[in-house]
Amino acid sequence: REAVVSRTRVEYFRGKDMAEYLKNHTATIDEALDGIDTASMPVDDQVQLFMTVMIQMGLAIRADRLDVDKTPRQGKKGLIKWPKKLLQ
């Protein structure tokens, strides 16, 4: 999805969706972490390591919703799934 972070248009994904994808595609983790022995690690630890490396390399950043989007809109029960503006 697209959003705006600090006046910059970015593509973003939800962390839990990415974690679920990586759990189902462990070969992707093995290719990306070529120099690290991940065979003896549990899958959850492999996913966490992969995401940590992505953040350290600057390929991903942690962002959160604006304060305005943290409460449901009037007449609605839940939050917006894909907000258009994020905070870094």
mmCIF file of the C-alpha atoms, coordinates in Angstrom:
data_MODEL
# 
_entry.id   MODEL 
# 
loop_
_atom_site.group_PDB 
_atom_site.id 
_atom_site.type_symbol 
_atom_site.label_atom_id 
_atom_site.label_alt_id 
_atom_site.label_comp_id 
_atom_site.label_asym_id 
_atom_site.label_entity_id 
_atom_site.label_seq_id 
_atom_site.pdbx_PDB_ins_code 
_atom_site.Cartn_x 
_atom_site.Cartn_y 
_atom_site.Cartn_z 
_atom_site.occupancy 
_atom_site.B_iso_or_equiv 
_atom_site.pdbx_formal_charge 
_atom_site.auth_seq_id 
_atom_site.auth_comp_id 
_atom_site.auth_asym_id 
_atom_site.auth_atom_id 
_atom_site.pdbx_PDB_model_num 
ATOM 1  C CA . ARG A 1 1  ? 0.000   0.000   0.000  1.00 0.00 ? 1  ARG A CA 1 
ATOM 2  C CA . GLU A 1 2  ? 1.028   3.590   -0.403 1.00 0.00 ? 2  GLU A CA 1 
ATOM 3  C CA . ALA A 1 3  ? 1.178   6.171   2.364  1.00 0.00 ? 3  ALA A CA 1 
ATOM 4  C CA . VAL A 1 4  ? 2.916   9.406   3.287  1.00 0.00 ? 4  VAL A CA 1 
ATOM 5  C CA . VAL A 1 5  ? 5.657   9.512   5.945  1.00 0.00 ? 5  VAL A CA 1 
ATOM 6  C CA . SER A 1 6  ? 7.218   12.915  6.661  1.00 0.00 ? 6  SER A CA 1 
ATOM 7  C CA . ARG A 1 7  ? 6.130   14.317  3.278  1.00 0.00 ? 7  ARG A CA 1 
ATOM 8  C CA . THR A 1 8  ? 7.594   11.319  1.446  1.00 0.00 ? 8  THR A CA 1 
ATOM 9  C CA . ARG A 1 9  ? 5.455   8.802   -0.409 1.00 0.00 ? 9  ARG A CA 1 
ATOM 10 C CA . VAL A 1 10 ? 6.345   5.251   0.599  1.00 0.00 ? 10 VAL A CA 1 
ATOM 11 C CA . GLU A 1 11 ? 5.203   1.692   0.054  1.00 0.00 ? 11 GLU A CA 1 
ATOM 12 C CA . TYR A 1 12 ? 4.413   -0.100  3.309  1.00 0.00 ? 12 TYR A CA 1 
ATOM 13 C CA . PHE A 1 13 ? 3.365   -3.456  4.684  1.00 0.00 ? 13 PHE A CA 1 
ATOM 14 C CA . ARG A 1 14 ? 2.123   -4.708  8.009  1.00 0.00 ? 14 ARG A CA 1 
ATOM 15 C CA . GLY A 1 15 ? 4.726   -6.579  10.034 1.00 0.00 ? 15 GLY A CA 1 
ATOM 16 C CA . LYS A 1 16 ? 2.446   -9.474  10.893 1.00 0.00 ? 16 LYS A CA 1 
ATOM 17 C CA . ASP A 1 17 ? 1.632   -9.996  7.201  1.00 0.00 ? 17 ASP A CA 1 
ATOM 18 C CA . MET A 1 18 ? 5.341   -10.020 6.321  1.00 0.00 ? 18 MET A CA 1 
ATOM 19 C CA . ALA A 1 19 ? 6.104   -12.430 9.182  1.00 0.00 ? 19 ALA A CA 1 
ATOM 20 C CA . GLU A 1 20 ? 3.362   -14.803 7.996  1.00 0.00 ? 20 GLU A CA 1 
ATOM 21 C CA . TYR A 1 21 ? 4.714   -14.687 4.423  1.00 0.00 ? 21 TYR A CA 1 
ATOM 22 C CA . LEU A 1 22 ? 8.277   -15.384 5.593  1.00 0.00 ? 22 LEU A CA 1 
ATOM 23 C CA . LYS A 1 23 ? 7.149   -18.299 7.776  1.00 0.00 ? 23 LYS A CA 1 
ATOM 24 C CA . ASN A 1 24 ? 5.598   -19.886 4.685  1.00 0.00 ? 24 ASN A CA 1 
ATOM 25 C CA . HIS A 1 25 ? 8.608   -19.081 2.437  1.00 0.00 ? 25 HIS A CA 1 
ATOM 26 C CA . THR A 1 26 ? 11.709  -19.943 4.469  1.00 0.00 ? 26 THR A CA 1 
ATOM 27 C CA . ALA A 1 27 ? 13.773  -20.320 1.281  1.00 0.00 ? 27 ALA A CA 1 
ATOM 28 C CA . THR A 1 28 ? 13.549  -16.530 0.895  1.00 0.00 ? 28 THR A CA 1 
ATOM 29 C CA . ILE A 1 29 ? 15.159  -16.080 4.298  1.00 0.00 ? 29 ILE A CA 1 
ATOM 30 C CA . ASP A 1 30 ? 17.910  -18.582 3.490  1.00 0.00 ? 30 ASP A CA 1 
ATOM 31 C CA . GLU A 1 31 ? 18.779  -16.732 0.258  1.00 0.00 ? 31 GLU A CA 1 
ATOM 32 C CA . ALA A 1 32 ? 18.780  -13.317 1.914  1.00 0.00 ? 32 ALA A CA 1 
ATOM 33 C CA . LEU A 1 33 ? 20.834  -14.372 4.938  1.00 0.00 ? 33 LEU A CA 1 
ATOM 34 C CA . ASP A 1 34 ? 23.406  -16.277 2.886  1.00 0.00 ? 34 ASP A CA 1 
ATOM 35 C CA . GLY A 1 35 ? 26.373  -15.770 5.240  1.00 0.00 ? 35 GLY A CA 1 
ATOM 36 C CA . ILE A 1 36 ? 24.462  -16.677 8.425  1.00 0.00 ? 36 ILE A CA 1 
ATOM 37 C CA . ASP A 1 37 ? 23.722  -20.260 9.502  1.00 0.00 ? 37 ASP A CA 1 
ATOM 38 C CA . THR A 1 38 ? 19.948  -20.238 9.988  1.00 0.00 ? 38 THR A CA 1 
ATOM 39 C CA . ALA A 1 39 ? 19.358  -23.989 9.624  1.00 0.00 ? 39 ALA A CA 1 
ATOM 40 C CA . SER A 1 40 ? 19.601  -24.645 13.376 1.00 0.00 ? 40 SER A CA 1 
ATOM 41 C CA . MET A 1 41 ? 17.328  -21.709 14.321 1.00 0.00 ? 41 MET A CA 1 
ATOM 42 C CA . PRO A 1 42 ? 13.557  -21.948 14.842 1.00 0.00 ? 42 PRO A CA 1 
ATOM 43 C CA . VAL A 1 43 ? 11.488  -20.302 12.095 1.00 0.00 ? 43 VAL A CA 1 
ATOM 44 C CA . ASP A 1 44 ? 10.302  -17.475 14.377 1.00 0.00 ? 44 ASP A CA 1 
ATOM 45 C CA . ASP A 1 45 ? 13.915  -16.552 15.180 1.00 0.00 ? 45 ASP A CA 1 
ATOM 46 C CA . GLN A 1 46 ? 14.811  -16.636 11.475 1.00 0.00 ? 46 GLN A CA 1 
ATOM 47 C CA . VAL A 1 47 ? 11.977  -14.229 10.690 1.00 0.00 ? 47 VAL A CA 1 
ATOM 48 C CA . GLN A 1 48 ? 12.986  -11.892 13.514 1.00 0.00 ? 48 GLN A CA 1 
ATOM 49 C CA . LEU A 1 49 ? 16.617  -11.921 12.360 1.00 0.00 ? 49 LEU A CA 1 
ATOM 50 C CA . PHE A 1 50 ? 15.590  -11.219 8.759  1.00 0.00 ? 50 PHE A CA 1 
ATOM 51 C CA . MET A 1 51 ? 13.447  -8.240  9.749  1.00 0.00 ? 51 MET A CA 1 
ATOM 52 C CA . THR A 1 52 ? 16.200  -6.896  12.047 1.00 0.00 ? 52 THR A CA 1 
ATOM 53 C CA . VAL A 1 53 ? 18.701  -7.062  9.183  1.00 0.00 ? 53 VAL A CA 1 
ATOM 54 C CA . MET A 1 54 ? 16.248  -5.237  6.887  1.00 0.00 ? 54 MET A CA 1 
ATOM 55 C CA . ILE A 1 55 ? 15.867  -2.426  9.434  1.00 0.00 ? 55 ILE A CA 1 
ATOM 56 C CA . GLN A 1 56 ? 19.632  -2.195  10.026 1.00 0.00 ? 56 GLN A CA 1 
ATOM 57 C CA . MET A 1 57 ? 20.281  -1.973  6.272  1.00 0.00 ? 57 MET A CA 1 
ATOM 58 C CA . GLY A 1 58 ? 17.700  0.791   5.931  1.00 0.00 ? 58 GLY A CA 1 
ATOM 59 C CA . LEU A 1 59 ? 15.415  -1.261  3.689  1.00 0.00 ? 59 LEU A CA 1 
ATOM 60 C CA . ALA A 1 60 ? 12.568  -0.981  6.188  1.00 0.00 ? 60 ALA A CA 1 
ATOM 61 C CA . ILE A 1 61 ? 11.617  1.479   8.900  1.00 0.00 ? 61 ILE A CA 1 
ATOM 62 C CA . ARG A 1 62 ? 9.200   1.250   11.790 1.00 0.00 ? 62 ARG A CA 1 
ATOM 63 C CA . ALA A 1 63 ? 6.187   3.496   11.359 1.00 0.00 ? 63 ALA A CA 1 
ATOM 64 C CA . ASP A 1 64 ? 2.939   3.966   13.255 1.00 0.00 ? 64 ASP A CA 1 
ATOM 65 C CA . ARG A 1 65 ? -0.453  5.514   12.539 1.00 0.00 ? 65 ARG A CA 1 
ATOM 66 C CA . LEU A 1 66 ? -1.129  9.163   13.206 1.00 0.00 ? 66 LEU A CA 1 
ATOM 67 C CA . ASP A 1 67 ? -2.814  9.918   16.534 1.00 0.00 ? 67 ASP A CA 1 
ATOM 68 C CA . VAL A 1 68 ? -5.962  10.828  14.578 1.00 0.00 ? 68 VAL A CA 1 
ATOM 69 C CA . ASP A 1 69 ? -6.184  7.286   13.176 1.00 0.00 ? 69 ASP A CA 1 
ATOM 70 C CA . LYS A 1 70 ? -5.771  5.503   16.546 1.00 0.00 ? 70 LYS A CA 1 
ATOM 71 C CA . THR A 1 71 ? -9.487  5.673   17.335 1.00 0.00 ? 71 THR A CA 1 
ATOM 72 C CA . PRO A 1 72 ? -12.283 4.335   15.134 1.00 0.00 ? 72 PRO A CA 1 
ATOM 73 C CA . ARG A 1 73 ? -14.183 6.860   13.052 1.00 0.00 ? 73 ARG A CA 1 
ATOM 74 C CA . GLN A 1 74 ? -17.595 7.880   14.307 1.00 0.00 ? 74 GLN A CA 1 
ATOM 75 C CA . GLY A 1 75 ? -20.121 5.125   13.669 1.00 0.00 ? 75 GLY A CA 1 
ATOM 76 C CA . LYS A 1 76 ? -17.431 2.495   12.898 1.00 0.00 ? 76 LYS A CA 1 
ATOM 77 C CA . LYS A 1 77 ? -16.309 -0.415  15.089 1.00 0.00 ? 77 LYS A CA 1 
ATOM 78 C CA . GLY A 1 78 ? -12.671 -0.906  14.041 1.00 0.00 ? 78 GLY A CA 1 
ATOM 79 C CA . LEU A 1 79 ? -9.621  0.999   12.902 1.00 0.00 ? 79 LEU A CA 1 
ATOM 80 C CA . ILE A 1 80 ? -8.761  1.640   9.274  1.00 0.00 ? 80 ILE A CA 1 
ATOM 81 C CA . LYS A 1 81 ? -6.642  -1.290  8.078  1.00 0.00 ? 81 LYS A CA 1 
ATOM 82 C CA . TRP A 1 82 ? -4.454  0.734   5.672  1.00 0.00 ? 82 TRP A CA 1 
ATOM 83 C CA . PRO A 1 83 ? -4.044  4.378   6.840  1.00 0.00 ? 83 PRO A CA 1 
ATOM 84 C CA . LYS A 1 84 ? -2.884  6.917   4.270  1.00 0.00 ? 84 LYS A CA 1 
ATOM 85 C CA . LYS A 1 85 ? -0.536  8.817   6.633  1.00 0.00 ? 85 LYS A CA 1 
ATOM 86 C CA . LEU A 1 86 ? 2.042   7.356   9.010  1.00 0.00 ? 86 LEU A CA 1 
ATOM 87 C CA . LEU A 1 87 ? 4.512   8.609   11.644 1.00 0.00 ? 87 LEU A CA 1 
ATOM 88 C CA . GLN A 1 88 ? 8.123   7.499   11.724 1.00 0.00 ? 88 GLN A CA 1 
# 
